[in-house]
Amino acid sequence: MKTGQYLAATAGELAGHTKADKVAGGVSQKALFHRRGAIELDGDRVVLRTWSDTHDLVLCREDITAIRREFTDLYGRFIGGLLDRGKPLIVDTKTAGEIYLLIDRKEFMETTDNKSWEKELIAWRDEQ
């Protein structure tokens, strides 16, 4: 089992932020990513604990349609940091839409473990 701590937002949530929110996000990503908790890759599922007030988000392989790590118009280089390690992990899902994740983010370093999670999630999703 692989575990970590995540900050997350859906694409819709990020698109709904004001300029003031984005400025605040330059100081702390928690201003933009209101979902947070533990992420677990365990066997046949990925679990985002405390996804909402009432439930965890549980994703099976077939729920995930794409996985990529890149800056976008919704979460760009100036908010996420100039380094490659600051790129969000974007997971397209059938159940929750497009999810932006920052896994094990170090606030002052503006780095994440997204690169290793991307590789592991792609390998997991493609297992038969």
Protein Blocks (a to p, Z undefined) as FASTA:
>chain_A
ZZdddddddfklmmmpcfklmmmmmmpmklmmmbgcddddehjaccdehkbmmbccdddf
klpmbdcddddfklcfklnopbfklpccddddfklopadddehiafklopafklmmmmmm
mmmmmpZZ
